[in-house]
Amino acid sequence: MNNLMGAGIHDALRQSENTYVLAGRPLRPGSRLEDTTRFSDDVWRLAPAIVQVQERTVVLNFPTIPARFRPAAKRLFYALLCLELESPPGEDRPAIASVRTAFGEMKRLLTWIDARWPADRIELSAISPADLDRYNQHLLSLFPHQDGAREAARAAVRLLWRWRIHLGNDQLRFDPLHLDGWGEKRTQRGRENGTDRLPEDVLGPLLVWALRFINDFAPDILEADRRWCESRAAGTGRVTSHRIDERLKQLLDKHLAARRPLPGYQGQINTSHLAATLKCHRREISKRREVIDAVAAVVGVADAAFVDEGVQGTLDGRPWIRAVTIHHTLPTSLAALARHLQTACYIVIAFLSGMRDSEVKHIKRGCVEAKRDEDGNTYRWRVHSRAFKGEEDAEGVEATWTVCHPVVRAIRVLEQLQPASQNYLMGALLHGSGQPKRAGVDRAVGVGATNQNLNLFAAFVNELCTERGRTDTIAAGQAHAVRLKTRVFRRTLAWFIARHPGGVIAGALQYRHQSIQMFEGYAGTSDSGFRAEVESEQAIARGEGYMEMIEAHQHLDLAGPSAEEAARRLQDFGERAQFQGQVALDKHRLKRIMKRHDPAVYPGEYITCVNDPAKALCEKARRGNSEGLPSHGGCLPLACRNVVLTAENTAAWQREIARIDKRLASRPALAPRLRQRLQHRRAEVVEFLTGNGQEAVPA
């Protein structure tokens, strides 16, 4: 280790001021290493190494670091960034976004130390345990309820220890993790996926309104966008006075011929819009007001600049808005409505595909692939994008998701909303005031902007509901606002597929059908992790069911060939779930118990499976699937020895008998063969129930 440290110190001390800090990193297309930041620069611009299109430009601004600690900070972040420099044993190079986070936390630490150390102390190796104890107290006072923020701050400090071989005399002499309170355990959520799911009373309206925007409101917004694009493209360069007169005459003639009102704003002619359409200054419009006013006297003045008549979309039998306007400050401006439409598309794509935010942001024009049968009918849609999480390649890998038709419709709308020059469909739109005209090309909006847009969408919908007297607001209960974030959609879909597979998402979309589609594509692979999320939710749901049975002693009242085995397994599980005499109700503790001691009892509507692969008939039906899990699709409940019956299972069979009796008693009489089959089925069910000590007909 000493030799390694010595070599690392030697390397650090002989760093050239001209060294490229991004050496070895994959760069954006079109970027050259020789054009990137050098070690000697005061501000390190890391944008060339940001290969995900939704991530924001990142800089490390070293003049914000106290001057005496700046050289050490540069050596540390050079080591974190440059892939050509040897990593300490067991350490991986962090992503660019993580480097930026660490820089902010290191700046916090060094600024705090600078205010407390004497001026002649310049080496970070002088940091003592007492210094870090005091800094830890500072973090506790700064973030009293944010354990994640404190953990991020402490993790940055530990970089001075973990990467010490590159820090020379500034290396930390001890590992802060061993200090009292430094390895503070996180609260109940721990390190598990703590993303909250959307409650049903939020998800339902949110998805319905998103689909309504795509299906009903999009034509009006897209028409306004088309007119806006036409007005921007109406001539380029300097326009002569003669050309202004010519264009104005053509424009006014069109309005007269169609009897279409001139664009307006608050009852007056919208001179700004006319000037933008004619590519001239507003004073040129003022010079020609006489002829413009004469036409206005014939055709009138509209309330808006774009879609001012014939709004197609309806809500409660009336147009959903009066007009799409040009003024950015109005809630019905093109800028606002186009942003809401893009957000609605994001909601539908993210939730109904299971794609992560980075994966949604990398969908491009033409990403939909339709699979057709021999008659040309589409039977499956696939979406192509890139996957990043868990992949070794920082630039991600090509991946495919099997999706439903609403996702395809959302993508088609985005393809119309974005200009032809924009490949990434979640790129920034150009309608807003002050928007850079080229910044959005071939980039996508960041997570922060999307989170903001999600909540602006919900606010617009809620205002519309208030205006129309509707109750389907996007809110977590009366007077409770909801804060939407990109990461909730995948988590919520996994929760519903696991717990309500027969439920309905919106319209006729069923969770069971959705899960089958998704597991055909990338979302169903081990690399995606989505299947694991669903299975984790299923395990938690089963664990909660076990605990309810145990508390009610229902595990002692089971029937069927595996009743004794089920009771034994559940009794053992209940004992393990006990904590200080109480049954554990904490979700994350339950998840850990299920992971280690899952009794493998799988509740169903008609039977509960006590899984034993050696006896499972479904296992044989699946021709030896190696997972060893029960297959509900191949279940043979009347014959399998893994079956037990709960009271709910028995009631389900009794309802089945009642349905058969109703069909047998129906008039006209059934065909003899069908009647025989139903009678045979009834006899089998009755024999199954009575053979397991259950009544065939409710008492």
N, C-alpha and C positions, 0 to 999 in steps of 0.2 A: 504493500500500500504506500509506504514512504517513497519508493521509487516512482510509483505512479503519480503521487502528489508532486514530487519534484519535477517530473516531466511536464505535468500540467502547468505548474507555476512557470517553468521555463518557457513553454509555449505562450502563456498569457503575457509574459513580460516582453516577448519579442514580437508581439503583434504589430503589423505594419499599419500605419495610419491610412493606407490605401486599400486595406482589406475590405472585400465586399461582405457585408453582414448577412446577406441572404444566400451566400454561396452554398450550393447543394440543394437548396429548396426548389420545389417545382414552381414555375412562374406562369402567370397568365399568358395566354396566346398574345403574341405581339410584343412581349416584354423581353428585354435583353439584359443579362446580368451586368454588363458594362455600363448600363444606364441607371443602375440601382444604387442604393445608399452605401456609403463607405463608412468605416469605423470612425474616421475623423469628423464626420458631419455632426453638427449639434442636434439636428432633428433627423431621426431615422424614419423614412417613409416606407412602410411595409406593404403598401397596396399591391405592388407587382406579385407578391407571394400569396395574395388572397385569391384562391382559385374557386371558391364558392361564390356564385353570382349574387347571392343575397347579403353577403357580409359587407360591412361598411369599411370605408377607408380608415386605415390605422396609422398613427404616427407615435413615435416615442420622442417626446420633447424634453431632452436632457437639461436645457437651461432651467427647467422647473425643479430640478433636483438641487439641493444645496451644493455649492461649488466644491466644498472639500470632499464630498462623497461621490462626485460625478465620475471620476475615473473608475472607481470600484463598480458603480452601477453600470457603466459601459461594458466592463469586462464580463459582468454577470449576464447581461442581456445579449452580448455577442455570443457567449457560450450557449445560451438558450436558443439562439436563432440559427447560427451557422452549422449546417449539417456536416461540413468538412472537418469540424473540430471534434475530437474524441469525447464521447459522453462518459460520465462516471458510470461505474458498474451498476447495472440494474435501473438506470434512468433512461427515459424516452424523451425525445424532443417534444415540447408542447406545441399545440396548434397556435397560429398567429393570434387568434382571439384570446387564447389563454395567456399569451405573452403580454398582450395589452392590459389584461386584468391584473397580472402580476406587477406590471410597471406602476399602475395606480396604487397598488398596495405597498410596493417598495417606496414610492414617493411619500406615502403617508408615514411609514416607519422612519425614513431618513429625515423628514421634516420635523418629526417629533423629537428625534435624537438631537438634531441640530439646535433646537431650542433649549436643550438641557446640558449639553456637553461643553466643556471649556473650549476655547477657540483653537488651542494647539493640539487637540486630540483629533486625528484625521483617519486613523485606521479602524476599520469595522471589526477587526479582531479584538478590539478593546471592549466590545459589547459584552456585558456581564449578565449572569443569571438575574441579578437584582434589576438591571435595566429592563429585561424582558418581563420580569414580574410586574414592574410598574407599567410597562406598555400593555400588558394583558389587562390590568385594571382599567387602563385608558380605553381599551376596546370594549370592556364590559359596560363602562359608563356611556360610551358612544353608541353601542348597539345592544341595549339591554334585553331586547326581545327578538334579536335577529341572530340566531346561532349560526346560520349559514354565512352571514357577513363576517362574523368573528372568525369562523373557520377559514374563510378565504384570506383574511388578513394574516392569520398565523401561518398558513401554508406558504405565503410569499416570504415570510421571514425565514422559514426552514430552507428556502432556496440557498441562502448563504451558507448553510451546512451541507446540503445535498450536492451542490455544485462547487464545493470549496476547492477542488483541485485546480480550478481555473481562476481563483481569486487572489493568489499570491498572499501578501500580508494582510489582506482584507477578509480572509476566510474565517468563518465562525469557529470557535474552539470547542463547542459542545453542541449536542443535538437538543434544541428547545423542547422536543416532544417529551423529554424526561422531566421537565419542570412541572411543579404542582400546578394544576389547573390548565396547563397548556394542551394536554390531550383531552380536554373537556369533551365528554360524550354528548352527542347531539340528542335532542329531545326525542319524544316518542316516535317521530317519523323516521329517525335514524338515517341511514344512507340508502334506504330503499326508495323506489320511485314514489315520491310524495305528491305527484301531480294530482290535484283534485279532479274529479269528473264533473261534468255539467249535470245538475239535477234535471229530472224529466220536465219540470215545469218551466225550465229555461231552454233546454234543448229542443223541445217540441216547437214552440213559437219561433225560435231562431232558425231552425231548418225550414219550416214552412214559409217564413218570410223570405229566406234566401231563395227558395225555389220559386216563390211568387215573383221576385225580381227577375229571375232568369226567364221564366215562362211567360209572364204577363207584362212586365214593365220594360224589359230590355228593348223591344222595338222602338219605343219612344226615345229612349236614351241613345240608342244606336243611330236613329234618324237625326237627332240633334248633333251627335258627333260627326255624322256625314256632312251636315251643313257647315259645321265649324271647320272641318278640314277643307271644304270647298272655299270658304271665305279666306282661309290662310293661303290657299294655293292660287287665289285669283290674282295672278300677275306677280312678277318678281322684279326686283331692282327699282330704279328710279322711274316714276310715272310722270309723264308730261301732262300739262294742263289739258291738252287736246285728248289724250288717252283717258283722263279722268272723266271728261264730258262724254266720251264714247261709252265707257263702261257704265257710267251712271245711267245713260239713256237705255242701255241694254237691261240693266237691273230693274229700272222703273217700268219698262215695257213688260217684263216678265210678271211683275206684280199686278199691272193693269190687266194683262191677258188672263191671269188666273184669279183675278179679284181677291188677291191675297194681301192682307194688311201689311204695312211696313213694320219692320222691327221696332219695338218700343221699350220704354222703361218708365214706370210710374205715370203712364198716360201721355208721355212725350215721345217724339221720334228719337230713337236711339242713335245719335250721331256717332258715338264711338264705334258701334258695330258697323255702321255704313262706312266709316273711314277705314276700319280693318278690312272690310270686304273689298274696297276699292284700292287698298294699299296707298293711302294718302293721309295727310294730316287732317285733323278735325276742322281746321280753319278753311280747308278746301270745301268741306261740306257746308260750312256756314255761308260761303260765297254763293252757294247754289240752293239755298233754302227755298227760294221762291218756287222753283220747279218741283222740288221735293214736296213742299207743302201742298202744291196743286194736286199731286198724285195722292197724297195722304187724304185730301178732302174727298177723293173718289173711293179709295179702297179702305181707308181707316188706318188706325195705328194699333198694333197688337200689344199685349201685355208683356211679351217676351221677345227675345231676339232669335230664338231657334224654333222649337216646336211650339207654335202659338195657336194652332188650331188642329182639330182632328186627333187629339190625344187618344191613342188606341187602348191603352191599359185602363182597366176599370177596377174599382174597389167599392163594394156595396152598391153596385149598379150605377156608379157615377165615375167620371174620370178620376184617376188616382191623384193627379195633380192638375192645376190649371194650365201650366206651361213649363217648358224647360228654358231657363233664362241664361244669359251670358254673365250676369253679375255674380262674382265669386262670393260675395257676402250673403247671398240668399240661400236658404236651405234647398231650393229647387234649382240651383245653378247647375250647368252642365258639369262643372268641376266636381261638385259634391255628389251628384247623382251617378256620374261615371265611376267615381271612387266607391260608392255604395254597391254598384253593380259588380265591380271587380272583387269587392269584399264578399259579396254573396256567392260568387263563383268559387272563391277560396274556401268558404265554409262548406259548400257542397263537395268540392273535390277532397278537402282534407278529411272530412268526416266519413264520407261514403267510400273512400279508397283506403283509409288507414295510413296514408303517406305522411311522413314527417314534414315539418316546415321546409327543411332544406330540399326535400325531394319534390314538394309542390313547386318550390321556387325555380326548379330546374326543368320544368316542363316547357317545351318549345312548340312553336307553330308546327303543325303536322305530326304531333306526337301520338295521335290516336291511330290505332291499327284495328280494322274491322275484319273479323273472321266470318266468312260466308259459306253457306252450304252450296250444293250443286245447282240449286235454283236461284242463287244470288241473294238469298235472305241472310241478313246478319244475325248470327247467333251468339257472338261474343265480341266484346270490345277490350282492347288492351291499350294501356298507356305506357309510353316509354319515357324514362327520365334517368336520373343518376341517384345512386345510393351512396351514403358516406359513412354513417355510423357503423363502427365495427370493421371497416375495411382498412386494409394496410395502405392502400394508395390514397394519398391526401386528395387527389383529384377525383376520387370516387370511382364507381364502376357503373356500367350500363345495367339498368334493371327494368323489369316489366311488371306492371300491376294489371290484374283483371278487374274491370270496373263495370258498374251498371250504367244504364242509359242517361240518368240525370247528370252523372259526371261528364259524359261525352257532350251533353248539351251545354254544360258550363264551359267546357274547353272551347266549343264552337263559338260561344258568345265572346270569350276572351280573344279569340282569333280575329273577330270583327272589331273589337274595341281597340286593339293595339294597331298602330301603323305598320305597314308592311316591313319597315326597316327594323322593327323590334322583334327579335326572335323569342326572347323569354317572355311568356305571357303574363307573368306577375311583375313585369317592369313598371316603373313609375309612369303614370299617365301625364300627358302634357297640357291638360286643360287648366290646371290651377294657376293662380296668379303668382308670378315670380318663379315659375318652374323653368329650370334650364332646358333649353331646346334639344340638347343632345345627351344630357347626363343619363337619361333612362335607357338609352339604346344598349341592348345586349347586357343589361344588368337587371337585377330584380330588387324589389324593395326589401328592406331589412326587417328583422323580427320586431323591433320596437315600433316601426311605422305600421306594420300589420296589426300589432296589438292595439295601437291607437285607432286604426281604421275599423277594427272589429267593434270597438266600443262606440265609435261615431255612428256606425251602422245601427247598433242597438238603440242609440239615442234618437236617431231619425225615425226609426220604426215606432218607438214609444211616443214621440211627438205626433206622428201620424195617427196612432191609435187614440190619443187624447183628443185630437181634432175631430175624429170621426166617431167618437164614443165607443170605441172597440175595447175589448178586454184582453185580447191576445198579445199583451205586451211581453217584451223580453226582459223579465225581472225575476229576481229570486224571492218572490212574495211581495205583498203589499208594502210599499214605501222602502223596498230594499233594492238598491241598484246592484247590478252584477258586473264584475270585472272579467272580461273575456281575454283569454290568452291563447296563442297558437297551440301550445302543447296540450290543451285539454281535449282536443278532438279525437286523437288516436286513443288516448286513455279511456275516454267515454265510450267509444265504439267497442273496445275490448270488454269493458264492463257489461254493456248491454248484450253483446253476443254471448258472453259467459252466463249471464243471469236471466236473460229474457229472450232465448233464441226463437221463441214463437211469437214474440212481440212485433209490433209494426213501427217502423221508423217514421215514415211520412207517406201518405197516400197508400200505395199497395206494396211498399218496400218492406220486406220482412228481414229481421236480423239473421234468421237461419239461412235464408238465401244469400244474404250479403256475406256471411262468413264462408259459405261454400265457394262463392266467387273469389273472395280475397285469398283463400288458402290455395287457389290454383296459381296465383301469381307470386311476385316477390314477397308480398306481405305474409305468405305462408311458409317462407323458407326460414331456416335457422338463422341466417345472416340478418334477416329483418328484425327478428325478435318479437313480431306481433303475435305469432302463435303462442309463444311463451307467456306474453302478457295475458292473453285470453285464458290459457290454462291456469295461470296464477289466480286470476279472478274466479275461475271455476272452483279451484281448490279452496279459496276463502269462503265462497258461497256454501260449499259442502261442509266446511268446518263450522260455519255458523249454524247450519242445519243440524249437524251432529250435536252441538252444544244445546240447542233447543230441545232435541230429543232426550238428551241426558238429564237436563234440568227437570223435564216433565216425566222422567222415567219411562219414556215410550220405547226405549231400546230393550226393555224387558218384556214388552208385549208384542213382539214380532212373531210372524208365522211363516211357514215355508221351510224348505229343506235346509237352508243355511241360517235359520233363525238363531241357533245357539252360537254359531261362529260369529254372526253379526253382533250379538249381545256381548260376546267376549271382546271383540275388537273395539267396540264403542266404549265398553267399560274401561279398557286399558287407555283409550284416548282421553276419556274424562278424567282419569287419574293424572295423566300427564298435563292436562289443561288446568289442573288445580294450582292455585298460587295463594299460599297463606289461607287455605280453607275456602277460597272463592274461585269460581270458574272464571278463567281469563276471557275478557271481552275485548281487549285491545286488538285491533285488526292486525297490527304488525307482529305482535307476539303470536297470534293465531296463525299467521302465515308461516312463521318459523316452525311452529309445532307441526303444521301440516306438511312442511317440507321434509321433516325428519321422521314423523310418526303417522303419516297418512294411513288410516285404517282401510282405505280402498273400498269404501262402501258408497255406491253411486245411486242416488235416488232417481227415480223416473216416475212417469205418470201411472203406469200399470204395475211395475215391479220395482224393487230396489235390488241392485246387483251387489252381491258380496264377492268381489272379484277374486277368483282363483283361476289363473290361466290354464292350469292342468285340467280343470273340469269345464271350462267355458266352451259352450257350443258355438258362440259367436267367434271365438278364437279359431275354431276349426273352419267355420264358414269363411273367415278372412284368409284362409290358407297360410296360417303361420305368421301373421304380422308380428314383428319382433318387439313392438312396443309393450306388449303384454297388457294393454288397456282394453276395457270392454268396448264392443262395437254395438251401439244402440241400433244402428241400421240393420245389423245381422242378428239381432236378439231373437231367441226362440224361448219365450218366457214360460210356456206351458210344459217344456221338457227339461230346461236347464236346471242343474243342481245348485247353481250359484244364487238362486232366487230367494228373496224374502219378501214378505208382504207387510206393509204398514197399514194403518187404518185408512189412509188416503188411497193407497193402492187398491184395497178391497172395495172401497166406494167407487173407484173408477171402473173396476170389473162389473160391479152391480149395475152401474149406469149402462155399460155395454150390453148386459143381458136385457135391460129394459128397452134399449134401442132395437135389439133383435126381436123382442116380443112385439114391439109396436109395428115393425115391418111385417112380421108373420100375420098379424091381425088386420093388416091393411086390405082395403078393397079397391079395385078388383083383386082377386087372388093372384099371388105371385106364380110365375112359371114353375112347374114341378122341380126342375133341376136347381133353380135358385132357392126354392123353399127347402129342398133337401140339404143344400149346402149351409143355409142359415141354421137349420135345426142341428146339424152336425157341429157347427161352431158353438152353438149354445150349450150343447151337451159337453163339449170339451171344457168350456169355461166353468160350467157348474161342477164338473168332476174335479177340476183344478182347485176351485175354491173349497169345496167340501172335503177334498182330500187333505187340505192344509188347515182344516178346522175352522173355516170361515163360512158364513151364511151366503147363499147365492142370491137371496132377496133380502133387502134391509128389513130389520125387525120393525 
